[in-house]
Amino acid sequence: MPPVAPSLALLVAVSACLSPTAVRAQDQLPPDEVAALRSEIASLRAQLQTMERRLDAVTSAPQATAPVAPSSTTVGASSSPAPKSSAAPTEISWKGSPQFGSAGRSFKAKGRIQVDVGQVDAPDGLVDRGLGYGAEMRRVRLGGEGSLGAGVGYKLELELSDNNVDLVDTIVTYKTGPWLLAAGNQNQFQSLDEVTGDTVGAFMERAAFTDAFNFERRLGVSAQYEKGPWVLQGGVFADDITALSNSSDGPAGGDENNSYGLDGRAVYAPKLGKTQLHLGGSAHWRTQKRVTDAGTRYRQRPYVHTSNSRLIGTAALPVEEEVHYGLEAAFVSGRWHGAAETHWQEAALGTGTRPTFFGGYAELGYYLTDDTRGYKSGQFDRAKPSKPLGGGGVGALQLNVRYDYLDLNDRGVVGGKQDAWLAALVWQPLEYLRFNVNYGLLIYQDATPLRNGDRDYKVNVAGARMELDF
């Protein structure tokens, strides 16, 4: 590249020669000197054009970045350039909350807020202050999940519910190919309705048998195999964290809780055209290893969680062993979706009897907007509104109906029966925000007696929920 100073000198000279003052001065010079000056100007112009062409050639070529010399004012600075960093850049994406990822590692904050109101209209003659109107913060959950690289992941969630703080999903995972291994506090693959997240369910509450049969997360290890339309799950589990962490001695002490169980579930979920099918079943066995003074109860609320009253339920039973199993079927086809399950719970009592309780439901749903229900890995998943609020639409609007049955009577045990007819209207203006309004007619047999002794009656319930999750 030519020196910069001569280029500036030439430009100054040419400018001076072409200035108005220089032109006026020509009238005072002899003709031969004027001719010489014009010749010199022409020569300078030719040199300037040559230099411009050379500059254009240099500036259009790729430029190498020269290393920056260390400042003379830096104490102890090295004379060699600093080495380049090998760390991968951090990528930030949005999935309900910021997700950070870099070189196979990631972290995402998780949480949810659920606020409920409910109304239980019991018949005259049933005196229970737990019925009527109620409101509660159903769930407040906060945690995070991510990956450490090499297939290792984690998930930790704390939940405030019923004024107690509990560990929810608290696991370390390892994924390789179609296999997913997990250790920690987790679900036991009991049923489709149980493993489907409460923020993506079709109703405010799950089917009656899931609560009545004491489905819950427990501490254990599990394995899942997923390939093509098949999802196979199994694990070995102890008890829930609260029962295991009780530090007191005696029959209720956590250190004396030696119960454990085996759980498994299989799902076949093929696609026929645009229709997603779901066929599955689960089997579970659990030994108590001891019979506590409190015993085991199987019971259920009048649908809404705002009431802690149980109008049907068994007395405390000396359960030594549990065997339960269930069948599942579901589909998603465009705006339509449906599901049905049956579940049997067999309890081996210390008295030698083995009563079997039964529950099941069938539901059908339809989107009034151009949306469809999500499905992934053997369970229902989050719906994504095709036209969310603020994006040219009002979000997704979903109408669901369900028949829910529960029978807690068998072999001398009278816990009661329930036939529930439920309807739900779910508005999802945005992907991570839902409003759920439910109504139910509950028809009871052998329930909590009225003042006149009648145990067969009807109860109307209604509920609404606002839920935000990320």
Protein Blocks (a to p, Z undefined) as FASTA:
>chain_A
ZZfklmmmmmmmmmmmmpmklmmmmmmpcfklmmmmmmmmmmmmmmmmmmmmmmmmmmmp
ccddddddddfkbghiafbdcdddfbdcdddddehiacddeehiacdddddddddddddd
ddehiacfkgcjddddfbacddddddebjhiacddddddeehiacdfdddddddehjbcc
dedjddehlamklmpcfklcfbfbdcfklmmnopacdddddddddehjbccddddddddf
klmmpmbgcjklmklmcbdcddddddddddehjaccddddddddddehiacfklpadddd
ehiakbcbdfbdcdddddfbdcdddddddddehjbccdddddddddddfkopacdddddd
ddddddfbdcddddeehiacddddfbdghiopabjaddddddddddfbeehiagbjcddd
dddddddfbfkbccdddddddddehiacdfkopabdcdddddddddddZZ
